Amino acid sequence: MTSPQQITVSTLIDAPLETVWTCWTEPEHIQQWNAASPDWHTPHATNDLRVGGTYLARMEA
């Protein structure tokens, strides 16, 4: 078994914090921006942001 690895991504977004948080965390918004390329889409997204919660965003071509 390999040991867990960590990836950190950092960026600056010129928008109000509340707007960014909403778009980053609400499934209906995740479906709008989560795509590998223009011919992909995300028909389903769910999450539970509590500690130990879950995150799922299914992409399809």
C-alpha positions as CSV (number, residue, x, y, z in Angstrom):
1,M,0.0,0.0,0.0
2,T,1.2,3.5,-0.7
3,S,1.1,6.3,1.8
4,P,-1.5,9.0,1.4
5,Q,-0.4,12.1,-0.6
6,Q,-1.5,15.6,-0.3
7,I,-2.2,18.1,-3.1
8,T,-2.7,21.8,-2.4
9,V,-4.1,24.2,-5.0
10,S,-4.1,27.9,-4.4
11,T,-5.7,30.7,-6.5
12,L,-7.0,34.2,-6.2
13,I,-10.6,34.9,-7.3
14,D,-11.8,38.4,-7.8
15,A,-15.3,38.0,-6.4
16,P,-17.0,38.3,-3.0
17,L,-16.2,35.5,-0.6
18,E,-19.9,34.5,-0.2
19,T,-20.3,34.1,-4.0
20,V,-17.1,32.0,-4.3
21,W,-18.1,29.8,-1.3
22,T,-21.6,29.2,-2.8
23,C,-20.2,28.3,-6.2
24,W,-17.6,26.0,-4.7
25,T,-19.8,24.2,-2.3
26,E,-23.4,24.0,-3.6
27,P,-24.0,21.0,-5.9
28,E,-26.2,22.9,-8.4
29,H,-23.2,25.3,-8.9
30,I,-20.6,22.6,-9.0
31,Q,-22.5,21.0,-11.9
32,Q,-22.0,24.3,-13.8
33,W,-18.2,24.5,-13.6
34,N,-16.9,21.0,-12.9
35,A,-15.9,19.7,-16.3
36,A,-12.7,18.2,-17.7
37,S,-13.2,19.9,-21.1
38,P,-16.0,21.7,-23.0
39,D,-17.4,18.3,-24.2
40,W,-17.8,17.0,-20.6
41,H,-20.5,17.9,-18.1
42,T,-21.4,17.0,-14.5
43,P,-25.0,15.6,-14.4
44,H,-24.8,14.8,-10.7
45,A,-23.1,16.4,-7.6
46,T,-23.7,15.9,-3.9
47,N,-21.7,16.8,-0.8
48,D,-21.9,16.8,3.0
49,L,-19.4,19.5,4.2
50,R,-19.3,18.3,7.8
51,V,-16.1,16.7,9.1
52,G,-16.1,13.1,7.8
53,G,-18.7,14.0,5.2
54,T,-18.8,13.1,1.5
55,Y,-18.2,14.7,-1.9
56,L,-19.3,13.4,-5.2
57,A,-19.2,15.1,-8.6
58,R,-19.8,12.7,-11.5
59,M,-18.5,13.9,-14.9
60,E,-19.6,12.4,-18.2
61,A,-18.5,13.0,-21.8
